[in-house]
């Protein structure tokens, strides 16, 4: 049975790919297991040089990789180039910092010598989604490989070209054969790979529903897992916020990648004192976004990645309006080819509505009215998710207090939109998953934190 990739802008078939058979998957797992035995003993200096080469290669191939993402999942070229650039910066970061993160830590005890060392685990299965098809893979694989692990990528079927392109990227950058391999499988065949004894750990980015399945399967096999799952990020706008900068930051967050981001601004919690003015400015900014062909330089948002995603988003908007939300902008499926959905703004969104309770994965924003800061914090935290959150206020000390102590999320920003940074840990709490990626915390997720004691 083949896997097809489809251009969401035109609806046309891009490529047919033959799935790997069970025997071929087993051969790949044998190959990466063998490669691990030599890679785990490769010195950090050699790994560093290879990732420095990866940085150069990413920058050389920026246009081609951005074009591939535009074709497979509709990302505008400008955003695709930015994703490649971010990948290069992240590889550069780990090339510079990994040796320090992995250095043994001496601990004074009764022993003549005692210390903690960080040793690789082995082949790690990486199950990744389509929305940031390069960044999400490299943000795992760069630190994992720098730590001495090897990687097996099972990418989303709709971005199979990106999956195979990443394998080629590692090979062309000079990495040893089989330290990074892609397997081409439908999602329903992943359980066997998770259970395979040659896989030592699992990382997954995707929906909470799928993450629970991966967690169950990994747990049954007693394998370490890192899960970065869904989000419904609250952005709290207080009465003293700079509305011009708040609107720009929130609209940018809501529209990046056509709103298909787990850390996009999804529930905009606005105090009544500034809500009317905020709504006016926000609708104006959202309406100015140019929707169109992602390969054209003037496009701000391209199509959604798949037809079923648009159908679900339109259902969420329609059901929320039927339940009492007011539609300020958009909310109608356009005529013509392509999986397009216009920038959409809902207000008077309250508990029980899909726009309040569910993750909106597309360019639709929900405004939630609150009376004051206290109610705003309570509403912001009234979600099963906990990936990101933001607060907007001219009183920076007030904003920092709320972000650090009162918002329940893995990343809390003040006067800016939530985004990942290689230097900072990234991940969630509650139904948004567990574990961390990036920074020194991320590189130590897939290592054996080993105590060595010498009497």
ZIUR-V767167 format. One line per field, one symbol per residue. ss: DSSP state (~ for helix, > for strand, _ for the rest). phi: phi as a letter, one per 40 degrees, with the letter a starting at -180 (. if undefined). psi: psi as a letter, one per 30 degrees, with the letter a starting at -180 (. if undefined). Layout:
BEGIN
ss->???
phi->???
psi->???
END
This chain:
BEGIN
ss->_>>>>>______>>>>>>___~~~~~~~~~~~~~~~~~~____~~~~~~~~~~~~~~~~~_~~~~~~~~~~~~___~~~~~~~~~~~~~~~~~~~~~~~~~~__>>______>>>>>>>>__>>>>>_______~~~~~~~~~~~~___>>>>>__~~~~~~~~~~~~~~~~_______>>>____~~~~~~~~~___>>>>>>>__~~~~~~~~~~~~~___>>>>>____>>>>>_____~~~~~~~~~~~~~~~~~_____>>>>>>>~~~~~~~~~~~~~~~~___>_________>_____~~~~~~~~~~~~~~~~___>>>>______________>>>>______~~~~______>>>>>>>__~~~~~~~~~______>>>>>___~~~~~~~~~~~____>>>>___________>___~~~>>__>_~~~~~___>>>>>>>>_
phi->.cbbbbcccbgcccabbccccdccccccccccccccccccbcccccccccccccdccdccbdccccccccccbgcdddccccccccccccccccccbcdccccdbcbcbcccaaabbbbcchcbcbbbcccbccdcccccccccccchcbbbcbccdcbcccdccccccccccgcddgcabbbbacccbcdccdcccccbabbbbiccdccccccccccccfbdbbbbbcabccbcbccbcccccccccccdccbdffgcacbccbbccbcdcbccccdcccccccccccciccccccccbccccaccccccccccccccccchcbccaggbccchcgccacdbbbbfcbdgcdcccbccbicbbbcbcbcaddcccccdccaccacbaabbacccccccdcccbbccacbbbbfaccacadcbcbibbfcchagbbgfccccccbbccbcbbbc
psi->klkkkkjfefgkkekkkkkkleeeeeeeeeeeeeeeeeefgkleeeeeeefeeeeeeeeegeeeeeeeeeeeggkkeeeeeeeeeeeeeeeeeeeefeeeefkkjkkkaflfkklkljklebkkkjjlafeifeefeefeeeeeeefgllkjkjlkefheeeeeeeeeeeeffgkkkgfjkkkjklefgfeeeefkffkflkkkkaleeeeeeeeeeeefghkkkkkjallikkjjjlfgkjeeeeeeeeeeeffkhhgikfgljejjjkkefgeeeeeeeeeeeeffkjkakffkffkekallflefeeeeeeeeeeeeefgflkjfkbgkklllllikklkkkklhklkfkefeflkjiahkkkkjkleaeeeeeeeefikflhdlllkkkfjeeeeeeeeeffkjlfkkkkhllkllkffkkklalbggallkllafeefgehljjkkkkj.
END
